[in-house]
Amino acid sequence: MALIKHAFLNYPCLIKPEVIKNHDSVGIPVAKFVGNSRSDGRNLRRFLRVNATTGPPRNVQTINGNKVNGIYVDGIPSFAQEQCPSVKENSNEEPNHEYLLGRFVEDRFVYRQSFIIRSYEIGPEKTATMETIMNLLQETALNHVTSSGVSGNGFGATREMSLRKLIWVVTRIHIQVEKYSSWGDVVEIDTWVAAAGKNGMRRDWVIRDYNTQKIITRATSTWVIMNRETRRLCKIPDEVREEVQPFYLNRVSISTEDTDSEKIEKLTDETAERIRSGLAPRWNDMDANQHVNNVKYIGWILESVPINILEDYNLTSMTLEYRRECTQSNVLESLTSMKPDGKDDQEGSSKLVVKNDKKGWECTHLLRMEADQAEIVRARSVWQYKQHRLII
């Protein structure tokens, strides 16, 4: 009501308040604002009629009699309800808050959260991008720490880590995508943690299609601890280990034989087929720990991938090895080399691929400083020809 009052005081010649005789269920008058003409003789202007009420919210919101927002159920947009059979209008069941905070399953060893693929999270194919998937994995991991009750005042750090000015940093991540979700699809993400050697922690994820419950993405990663001020890696303190050990689950999302554990070779000016220079981080690329967010590197890596690969192939697997931090003042170079991941046509053209799901391309990537060529990220990616472009 304060907003409406403020608008009236600033535009007295345009808005005329009228009090409707009818009152709502709690006895408070309902205000109606109607358009009025300007007193200086200019063309009449009509303004939106707004009915404000303090009564209980209606299922369908309207403006001038037109439906504008559809039906809402406790934080879940209407189009998601059609895809989620368990969500029913006017249901007496508990509201599904997975879309907001997620929940623990399997005796609190696994954290589960659901997401809707938004329009601003899709690419030219109208499906989620690799960056979108990585962002969702990161969001689920942070919410896992926060919901576990051990979160400190650091971004994803535990209480004992915050006291010691420590943060988690990812050293390697491997992700396999079987299917990219489309705009409006609902995905369900499970994540859990386990020990990785003496001074590391492994975090795994699986992503399912909410409707079919089929796993469409798997990912695994390795994390170590860094001092926030010195930016040096350190051992996991015993106090921190005691905080996270109760959540360890001896399970892997990707079997050992299917995990990309091979060394990623370093590219040079001689071995790289394509080099893209002048990649400058922006202020919005920085994260809460004051360095470039690890997901941002994916976009820079793809800058040196040929356009016909981006258009005709799906990125089905990606492995990233993080070597050092990057700040806003750094300017980067992206290097890529390619080799067939299976038999191609005789000329080696990426325009024609034999109808075999295992055929495609394997790329090796490097992000480095433009000034001194110091390594930032090494990466490997696997690309498979898009099914609708296969030649029969």
Secondary structure as UniProt FT lines:
FT   HELIX           2..10
FT   TURN            12..14
FT   STRAND          15..23
FT   TURN            25..26
FT   STRAND          29..35
FT   TURN            39..40
FT   STRAND          50..52
FT   STRAND          60..63
FT   TURN            64..65
FT   STRAND          66..71
FT   TURN            74..75
FT   HELIX           78..83
FT   TURN            85..86
FT   TURN            89..90
FT   HELIX           97..99
FT   TURN            100..101
FT   STRAND          103..105
FT   TURN            106..109
FT   STRAND          110..116
FT   HELIX           119..121
FT   TURN            124..125
FT   STRAND          127..128
FT   HELIX           130..148
FT   HELIX           159..163
FT   TURN            164..165
FT   STRAND          166..177
FT   TURN            183..184
FT   STRAND          186..196
FT   TURN            197..199
FT   STRAND          200..209
FT   TURN            210..212
FT   STRAND          215..227
FT   TURN            228..230
FT   STRAND          233..234
FT   HELIX           238..244
FT   HELIX           245..247
FT   HELIX           256..258
FT   TURN            269..271
FT   STRAND          274..279
FT   HELIX           283..285
FT   TURN            288..289
FT   TURN            294..295
FT   HELIX           296..302
FT   TURN            303..304
FT   HELIX           307..312
FT   STRAND          313..322
FT   TURN            328..329
FT   STRAND          332..340
FT   TURN            346..347
FT   TURN            350..351
FT   TURN            357..358
FT   STRAND          360..369
FT   TURN            370..372
FT   STRAND          375..385
FT   HELIX           387..389
//
